[in-house]
């Protein structure tokens, strides 16, 4: 207590300056011990300053290892998490739609436009209004309408017109009819996008969950390939995303020749080549965690609410409440079984008798 001891007697005495085992200087050790015994301060001798270049580290091993701070990626080069991969990263389509939503609300406020008859029903203490869409079983029609609305905002509020030849409809048309050049100069309307997706989803037997995953694949393609969805490529990009979602997420034996019966002017070779390029641009990352799926689902519901999409709601009845409670209890039991199977237990080798199961108290 109160003693001040310095070990920086020489460059080799510092632990960070490349000291090796068994190579300590005996003179330095004696000076340190004498200073500690006499309650004195060991002061480094006023010798010539040793430059870092003059220190000989060639004889030691591990001196050329890179420091951990040098291996870390600088903050300006750190990659932001991809919204289609990371559950905490914000999705892209809500930010694309917020501009139009704010302008619509501002215009209604300045022009004193009355909202008219309120069609949206709100829950109260006595009555709870619910729709028939849940995260595990979404409504197909509502989900497809919200998904196409997100695609519409992607096209309308795009940053540029970056594209690839494989998705360019002018180079790979979906019909033999000649399309005028003015068609690619205007953004498609939401109802036109919905009609196109609805036709494809019916042919590919796409479910509501697959529609959400289609949007995940679409945004993943835009971020991975660094392209924009625009009037010249939106049909082929949506087509490729629906094909992957119906095959991977819905696990259906969908053949590309089935879609060719809807798009009769498209060859199977063209469909196969587009699907192959789509997978390569995704880096064959077609995995969608459930947390990412849930994030996109609830963001689509928020998009429907912001754009006043008509969603049919009904009062919660006693029978439906019991059904929801039964489904919740069933999912809870499945979750407990999965956690119990994944739980790892370890016992001591000294007291090894057998694996005993004990109840855990969670607080």
Secondary structure, 3 states (H helix, E strand, C coil): CCCCCCCCCCHHHCCCCCCCCCCCCHHHHHHHHHHHHCCCCCCCCCCCCCCHHHCCCCCCCCCCCCCHHHHCCCHHHCCCCCCCCCCCCCCCHHHHHHHHHHHHHHHHHHCCCCCCCCCCCCCCCCCCEEECCCCCCCCHHHHHHHHHHHHHHHHHCCCCCCCCHHHCCCCCCCCCCCCCHHHHHCCCCHHHHHHHHHHHHHHCCCCHHHHHHHHHHHHHHHHHHCCCCCCCCHHHHHHHHHHHHHHHCCCCCCCHHHHHCCCCCCCHHHHHHHHHHHHHHCCCCCCCCHHHHHHHHHHHHHHHHHCCCCCCEEECCHHHHHHHHHHHHHHHHHHHHHHHHHCCCCCCCCCCCCCCCCCCCCC
